Amino acid sequence: MDDHSLHQSTSNKFLDKYLNEFVYGGIDGCVTTFAVVAGSVGAGLDSSIIIILGFANLFADGFSMSVGAYLSNKSARAKYNKHRKIEYWEIDNKRDTEIEEVREIYRQKGFEGELLEQIVAKIIEDKDRWVDVMMKDELEMIPEDKSPIGIGVATYISFMLIGIIPISIYLWDYIAPIGINLFLATSLLTGLGFAVVGYFKSKVTQTHAIKSIAETLLLGALAASVAYYVGDFLEYLITK
């Protein structure tokens, strides 16, 4: 396998593993940046101001969201490890009670008699296996296989890539005027971005693609509408 193929394979694995973070980071980035643009247009602000506010939101909000995702996952890992240590302690110090808890877990699953006792004996013969059972079936906690840093990075990259769409037309027009209705063009391009993210969202939620796309488009439209009319109302109050 050549370097290009290896790099592509690694990228695909990263995307597959962190697809959930890419989807929700992208949705948040597109919604918040488009809302900033819509609110600015509603307030009658100049294109240069829209670009400044858009990029300020893009970098600050993207960083905030990625840090939040990182800290949330790190906290969840710390909580899991804490309870896992407690289970080891309980096995060492409250062995009979813990054995009965295993027995009750599998009794509730429908096992009984000699088969139930065989299952219990098999589980408690290995302490790690025993703890795994208690974590999953008693505490309903499963280990997270994603890296907190990976989650933060995936969220930030997605937020930036999708979030820049609503301000890209304004940036393009600022560099080289294109003589079109900027907000209409931005709305159409952002709608396409929402559709793409909505499609990938359907893969995460295992729902119909058209339904997921429609929900994502509706979310973006509602957020932009609220921002636009708030901006318009505030501009009216300030300038009247």
C-alpha positions as CSV (number, residue, x, y, z in Angstrom):
1,M,0.0,0.0,0.0
2,D,1.4,3.4,-1.0
3,D,1.6,6.5,1.2
4,H,-1.5,8.0,-0.5
5,S,-3.6,4.9,0.0
6,L,-2.5,4.5,3.6
7,H,-3.3,8.1,4.4
8,Q,-6.7,7.8,2.8
9,S,-7.4,4.6,4.7
10,T,-6.4,6.2,8.0
11,S,-8.7,9.2,7.2
12,N,-11.6,7.0,6.4
13,K,-11.2,5.1,9.6
14,F,-11.0,8.3,11.6
15,L,-14.2,9.6,9.9
16,D,-16.1,6.3,10.5
17,K,-15.1,6.3,14.2
18,Y,-15.9,9.9,14.8
19,L,-18.9,10.3,12.4
20,N,-21.2,11.2,15.3
21,E,-18.9,14.1,16.2
22,F,-18.5,15.2,12.6
23,V,-22.3,15.3,12.2
24,Y,-23.2,17.2,15.3
25,G,-20.2,19.5,15.1
26,G,-21.2,20.3,11.5
27,I,-24.8,21.0,12.3
28,D,-23.9,23.3,15.2
29,G,-21.3,25.1,13.0
30,C,-23.7,25.6,10.1
31,V,-26.6,26.6,12.3
32,T,-24.8,29.2,14.5
33,T,-22.8,30.8,11.7
34,F,-25.9,31.0,9.4
35,A,-27.8,32.5,12.3
36,V,-25.1,35.2,12.7
37,V,-25.3,36.0,9.0
38,A,-29.1,36.1,9.0
39,G,-29.2,38.3,12.1
40,S,-26.7,40.6,10.6
41,V,-28.6,40.8,7.3
42,G,-31.8,41.5,9.3
43,A,-30.1,44.3,11.1
44,G,-28.9,45.7,7.8
45,L,-25.2,45.4,8.6
46,D,-22.5,45.8,5.9
47,S,-20.9,42.7,4.3
48,S,-17.5,43.4,5.9
49,I,-19.2,43.4,9.4
50,I,-20.9,40.1,8.5
51,I,-17.6,38.6,7.6
52,I,-16.0,39.8,10.9
53,L,-18.9,38.5,13.0
54,G,-19.1,35.3,11.1
55,F,-15.4,34.4,11.5
56,A,-15.4,35.5,15.2
57,N,-18.3,33.1,15.8
58,L,-16.7,30.4,13.7
59,F,-13.4,30.3,15.6
60,A,-14.7,31.1,19.1
61,D,-17.8,28.9,19.0
62,G,-16.0,26.1,17.3
63,F,-13.2,26.1,19.9
64,S,-15.8,26.3,22.7
65,M,-17.8,23.3,21.4
66,S,-14.7,21.2,20.8
67,V,-13.4,21.9,24.3
68,G,-16.8,21.0,25.7
69,A,-16.9,17.7,23.8
70,Y,-13.3,16.9,25.0
71,L,-14.1,17.7,28.6
72,S,-17.4,15.8,28.6
73,N,-15.8,12.7,27.2
74,K,-12.9,12.9,29.6
75,S,-15.3,13.3,32.6
76,A,-17.3,10.3,31.4
77,R,-14.0,8.2,31.3
78,A,-13.1,9.4,34.8
79,K,-16.5,8.4,36.1
80,Y,-16.3,5.0,34.4
81,N,-12.8,4.3,35.8
82,K,-13.9,5.4,39.3
83,H,-16.8,3.0,39.4
84,R,-14.7,0.2,38.0
85,K,-12.2,0.6,40.9
86,I,-15.2,0.5,43.3
87,E,-16.4,-2.8,41.8
88,Y,-12.9,-4.3,42.2
89,W,-12.9,-3.2,45.9
90,E,-16.4,-4.6,46.4
91,I,-15.4,-8.0,44.9
92,D,-12.4,-8.1,47.3
93,N,-14.3,-6.9,50.4
94,K,-17.9,-7.9,49.8
95,R,-17.5,-11.0,47.8
96,D,-20.7,-12.9,48.9
97,T,-22.8,-9.8,48.2
98,E,-21.3,-9.4,44.8
99,I,-21.8,-13.0,43.9
100,E,-25.5,-12.7,44.8
101,E,-25.7,-9.7,42.6
102,V,-24.3,-11.6,39.6
103,R,-26.8,-14.4,40.4
104,E,-29.7,-12.0,40.5
105,I,-28.6,-10.3,37.2
106,Y,-28.7,-13.6,35.4
107,R,-31.8,-14.8,37.2
108,Q,-33.6,-11.8,35.8
109,K,-32.4,-12.8,32.3
110,G,-34.3,-16.1,32.7
111,F,-31.6,-18.5,33.9
112,E,-32.2,-20.7,36.8
113,G,-31.1,-23.9,38.6
114,E,-27.9,-25.6,37.7
115,L,-27.4,-23.6,34.5
116,L,-27.6,-20.4,36.5
117,E,-25.0,-21.6,39.0
118,Q,-22.7,-22.7,36.2
119,I,-22.9,-19.2,34.6
120,V,-22.2,-17.5,38.0
121,A,-19.2,-19.8,38.7
122,K,-17.8,-19.1,35.3
123,I,-18.1,-15.3,35.7
124,I,-16.6,-15.1,39.1
125,E,-13.6,-17.2,38.3
126,D,-12.1,-14.3,36.5
127,K,-12.1,-10.9,38.4
128,D,-11.8,-8.8,35.2
129,R,-14.7,-10.6,33.6
130,W,-16.7,-10.3,36.8
131,V,-16.1,-6.5,36.9
132,D,-17.1,-6.2,33.2
133,V,-20.4,-7.9,34.0
134,M,-21.1,-5.6,36.9
135,M,-20.2,-2.5,35.0
136,K,-22.4,-3.4,32.1
137,D,-25.4,-5.2,33.7
138,E,-25.6,-3.6,37.1
139,L,-24.4,0.0,36.5
140,E,-25.2,0.0,32.8
141,M,-21.9,1.7,31.9
142,I,-19.8,0.7,28.9
143,P,-16.2,1.9,28.2
144,E,-15.7,4.7,25.6
145,D,-13.4,3.6,22.8
146,K,-13.0,7.1,21.4
147,S,-10.1,9.4,22.4
148,P,-11.2,12.6,24.1
149,I,-8.7,14.4,21.9
150,G,-10.0,12.7,18.9
151,I,-13.5,13.8,19.8
152,G,-12.4,17.4,20.3
153,V,-10.5,17.5,17.0
154,A,-13.3,15.9,15.0
155,T,-15.8,18.3,16.4
156,Y,-13.6,21.3,15.7
157,I,-12.8,20.3,12.2
158,S,-16.4,19.6,11.3
159,F,-17.6,22.8,12.9
160,M,-15.0,24.8,10.9
161,L,-15.5,23.0,7.5
162,I,-19.4,23.2,7.6
163,G,-19.6,26.4,9.6
164,I,-17.6,28.4,7.0
165,I,-20.2,27.8,4.3
166,P,-22.6,30.6,5.3
167,I,-19.9,33.3,5.2
168,S,-18.0,31.9,2.1
169,I,-20.2,33.8,-0.4
170,Y,-19.7,37.1,1.5
171,L,-15.9,36.5,1.7
172,W,-15.8,35.7,-2.0
173,D,-17.8,38.8,-2.8
174,Y,-15.4,40.9,-0.6
175,I,-12.4,39.6,-2.5
176,A,-13.9,39.7,-6.0
177,P,-17.4,41.3,-6.2
178,I,-19.8,38.9,-7.9
179,G,-22.9,41.1,-8.3
180,I,-25.6,38.7,-7.0
181,N,-28.0,38.6,-4.0
182,L,-25.5,37.5,-1.4
183,F,-28.0,36.4,1.2
184,L,-30.0,34.3,-1.3
185,A,-26.9,32.7,-2.6
186,T,-25.7,32.0,1.0
187,S,-29.1,30.5,1.9
188,L,-29.0,28.2,-1.1
189,L,-25.4,27.1,-0.4
190,T,-26.0,26.7,3.3
191,G,-29.1,24.6,2.5
192,L,-26.9,22.3,0.5
193,G,-24.5,22.1,3.5
194,F,-27.4,21.2,5.7
195,A,-28.6,18.6,3.3
196,V,-25.1,16.9,3.2
197,V,-24.9,16.9,7.0
198,G,-28.5,15.7,7.3
199,Y,-27.6,12.7,5.1
200,F,-24.7,11.8,7.3
201,K,-26.9,12.3,10.3
202,S,-29.2,9.6,9.0
203,K,-26.2,7.2,9.1
204,V,-25.6,8.0,12.7
205,T,-29.3,7.8,13.8
206,Q,-30.2,5.0,11.5
207,T,-33.2,7.0,10.1
208,H,-34.5,7.6,6.6
209,A,-32.1,10.0,4.7
210,I,-34.9,12.2,3.4
211,K,-36.4,12.6,6.8
212,S,-33.1,13.4,8.4
213,I,-32.2,15.9,5.6
214,A,-35.6,17.6,6.0
215,E,-35.2,17.9,9.8
216,T,-31.8,19.4,9.5
217,L,-32.9,21.9,6.8
218,L,-35.9,22.9,9.0
219,L,-33.6,23.4,12.0
220,G,-31.4,25.7,10.0
221,A,-34.3,27.6,8.6
222,L,-35.9,28.2,12.0
223,A,-32.6,29.3,13.5
224,A,-31.9,31.7,10.7
225,S,-35.5,33.1,10.7
226,V,-35.4,33.8,14.4
227,A,-32.0,35.5,14.0
228,Y,-33.1,37.5,11.0
229,Y,-36.2,38.9,12.6
230,V,-34.4,39.6,15.9
231,G,-31.8,41.5,14.0
232,D,-34.4,43.4,12.1
233,F,-36.3,44.2,15.2
234,L,-33.3,45.4,17.1
235,E,-32.2,47.5,14.1
236,Y,-35.6,49.1,14.1
237,L,-35.5,49.9,17.8
238,I,-32.0,51.4,17.7
239,T,-32.5,53.5,14.5
240,K,-36.1,54.7,14.9
